[in-house]
Amino acid sequence: MKHIGSLVMLLLVALAAPAWTAQPTDEEISAAKAQMEHLASEALTETVGVVNESGGFYPYAMVMREDKTVSVIAYNGDPDLRPTAEDFVQSLYWQVAAVLNKERAFQVAVLLKPHRLKGEEGGTVPGIWALVDHRDHDPWVMFLPFVDVGNGKFKLGDIMYLPSTDQLFLQKHVTSEDDDAE
């Protein structure tokens, strides 16, 4: 009987072992951050191009694999049945999270949506909101404002960065305590 209890405990430890992963090194965190910045820059550049051509955009995500190949996840249904951007971004978030957590080859993701921030003078500022996440780094949110310069024209403002508790990768290696300092 004594051995059965030890055997059960050994089996539980063996089953739990895959969940115990080593924390990434500082070099891995720096590489993760560089990958996040690269994909975010690419996504923002693409989105600004779409906005310049069409005057707006619909939420979508870009995801990058270990081999640096990038894929886009976007609405692909009937355009006449397309939900509002606010409604779609919720389902897009969960769709992207499911894809990322199903396939371990994905390392970085950026989810983008049109957004309006409340301005200092009571109005709103339109722009691009992006959730940027990596399997080995804490996520952050970026907001690229479109600053009104009059006559219906806008210029790009300064990007704002904020830490985020929203994660696209539901299985992470790091916590905010492990984040490298700026």
C-alpha positions as CSV (number, residue, x, y, z in Angstrom):
1,M,0.0,0.0,0.0
2,K,2.8,2.4,0.8
3,H,4.3,1.9,-2.6
4,I,0.9,2.7,-4.4
5,G,0.8,6.1,-2.8
6,S,4.4,6.8,-3.9
7,L,3.6,5.5,-7.4
8,V,0.6,7.7,-7.6
9,M,2.6,10.7,-6.5
10,L,5.4,9.9,-9.0
11,L,2.8,9.6,-11.7
12,L,1.3,13.0,-10.8
13,V,4.7,14.7,-10.9
14,A,5.5,13.1,-14.3
15,L,2.2,14.3,-15.7
16,A,2.7,17.8,-14.4
17,A,6.3,18.1,-15.6
18,P,5.5,19.3,-19.1
19,A,3.8,22.3,-17.6
20,W,7.0,23.3,-15.8
21,T,9.0,25.1,-18.4
22,A,12.2,27.1,-17.9
23,Q,11.9,30.9,-17.8
24,P,13.3,32.5,-20.9
25,T,16.7,34.1,-20.6
26,D,17.3,37.9,-21.0
27,E,18.5,37.3,-24.6
28,E,15.3,35.4,-25.4
29,I,13.2,38.2,-23.9
30,S,15.1,40.8,-26.0
31,A,14.6,38.7,-29.1
32,A,10.9,38.4,-28.3
33,K,10.6,42.1,-27.8
34,A,12.4,42.8,-31.1
35,Q,10.0,40.4,-32.9
36,M,7.0,42.2,-31.3
37,E,8.3,45.6,-32.5
38,H,9.0,44.2,-36.0
39,L,5.5,42.7,-36.5
40,A,3.8,45.7,-34.9
41,S,5.7,48.1,-37.2
42,E,4.7,46.0,-40.2
43,A,1.1,45.8,-39.1
44,L,0.8,49.6,-38.4
45,T,2.5,50.4,-41.8
46,E,0.0,48.2,-43.6
47,T,-2.9,49.6,-41.7
48,V,-1.9,53.2,-42.3
49,G,-1.7,52.4,-46.1
50,V,-5.2,50.9,-46.0
51,V,-6.5,54.0,-44.2
52,N,-4.8,56.3,-46.7
53,E,-6.4,54.4,-49.6
54,S,-9.9,53.8,-48.3
55,G,-10.4,56.1,-45.3
56,G,-10.7,53.4,-42.7
57,F,-10.1,49.7,-42.0
58,Y,-11.8,46.7,-40.4
59,P,-10.2,44.8,-37.4
60,Y,-7.7,42.1,-38.3
61,A,-4.7,40.4,-36.9
62,M,-1.2,39.5,-38.1
63,V,0.5,36.5,-36.7
64,M,4.2,35.4,-37.2
65,R,5.6,31.9,-36.9
66,E,9.1,30.9,-35.7
67,D,10.3,30.9,-39.4
68,K,9.2,34.5,-39.7
69,T,6.3,33.8,-42.1
70,V,3.4,36.1,-41.5
71,S,-0.3,35.3,-41.9
72,V,-3.3,37.5,-41.7
73,I,-6.5,36.6,-39.8
74,A,-9.5,38.7,-41.0
75,Y,-13.2,38.6,-41.6
76,N,-13.9,36.4,-44.6
77,G,-17.7,36.2,-44.6
78,D,-20.4,37.9,-46.6
79,P,-19.7,41.7,-46.7
80,D,-23.4,42.4,-46.4
81,L,-23.6,40.4,-43.1
82,R,-20.4,41.8,-41.6
83,P,-20.8,42.8,-38.0
84,T,-19.8,46.1,-36.6
85,A,-16.1,46.5,-35.9
86,E,-16.7,46.6,-32.2
87,D,-18.7,43.3,-32.3
88,F,-16.2,41.6,-34.7
89,V,-13.1,42.4,-32.7
90,Q,-14.4,40.4,-29.8
91,S,-14.8,37.2,-31.9
92,L,-11.6,38.0,-33.7
93,Y,-9.7,38.1,-30.3
94,W,-10.9,34.6,-29.4
95,Q,-10.3,33.3,-32.9
96,V,-6.7,34.5,-32.9
97,A,-6.1,33.2,-29.3
98,A,-7.4,29.7,-30.4
99,V,-5.1,29.6,-33.4
100,L,-2.1,30.8,-31.4
101,N,-2.6,28.3,-28.6
102,K,-3.3,25.4,-31.0
103,E,-0.2,25.8,-33.0
104,R,3.1,26.3,-31.0
105,A,4.9,27.5,-34.1
106,F,3.2,30.9,-33.8
107,Q,5.4,33.3,-31.7
108,V,4.0,36.8,-32.2
109,A,0.6,38.4,-32.9
110,V,-0.8,41.8,-33.4
111,L,-4.6,42.5,-33.3
112,L,-5.6,45.8,-34.8
113,K,-8.8,47.8,-34.7
114,P,-10.0,51.3,-35.3
115,H,-10.4,53.2,-32.1
116,R,-11.3,56.6,-30.7
117,L,-9.6,57.9,-27.5
118,K,-11.1,60.6,-25.5
119,G,-9.2,63.8,-26.1
120,E,-7.9,66.3,-23.5
121,E,-10.5,68.8,-24.6
122,G,-13.5,66.5,-24.5
123,G,-13.6,65.3,-28.1
124,T,-12.2,62.1,-29.5
125,V,-9.1,61.3,-31.4
126,P,-9.4,58.6,-34.1
127,G,-6.5,56.1,-34.5
128,I,-5.3,52.6,-34.7
129,W,-5.3,50.5,-31.5
130,A,-3.1,47.4,-31.5
131,L,-2.7,44.6,-29.0
132,V,0.9,43.1,-29.4
133,D,1.7,39.8,-27.8
134,H,4.5,37.2,-27.8
135,R,4.6,33.7,-26.5
136,D,7.7,34.7,-24.4
137,H,6.9,38.3,-23.4
138,D,4.2,40.3,-21.7
139,P,1.7,42.0,-24.1
140,W,1.4,45.7,-24.6
141,V,-1.1,48.0,-26.3
142,M,-0.2,50.6,-28.9
143,F,-2.3,53.5,-30.1
144,L,-1.4,55.5,-33.2
145,P,-3.5,58.6,-33.3
146,F,-4.6,60.5,-36.4
147,V,-4.2,64.2,-35.5
148,D,-6.7,66.6,-37.2
149,V,-4.8,69.3,-39.1
150,G,-7.9,70.9,-40.6
151,N,-9.7,70.7,-43.9
152,G,-10.5,67.0,-43.3
153,K,-6.8,66.1,-43.3
154,F,-5.0,64.2,-40.6
155,K,-1.4,63.5,-39.8
156,L,0.1,60.6,-37.7
157,G,0.6,61.5,-34.1
158,D,3.1,59.9,-31.6
159,I,2.5,56.2,-30.8
160,M,1.4,55.6,-27.2
161,Y,2.5,52.4,-25.5
162,L,0.8,50.9,-22.5
163,P,1.2,47.5,-20.7
164,S,-1.7,45.2,-21.2
165,T,-3.3,42.4,-19.2
166,D,-5.0,41.1,-22.3
167,Q,-3.1,38.2,-23.8
168,L,-3.5,36.4,-27.1
169,F,-1.2,33.6,-26.0
170,L,-3.0,32.0,-23.2
171,Q,0.0,29.8,-22.3
172,K,2.9,32.0,-21.4
173,H,6.4,31.6,-20.1
174,V,6.9,34.9,-18.4
175,T,5.1,37.2,-16.0
176,S,5.4,41.0,-15.7
177,E,8.1,40.5,-13.0
178,D,10.3,39.0,-15.8
179,D,9.8,41.9,-18.2
180,D,13.0,43.6,-19.2
181,A,13.4,47.3,-18.2
182,E,13.3,50.0,-20.9
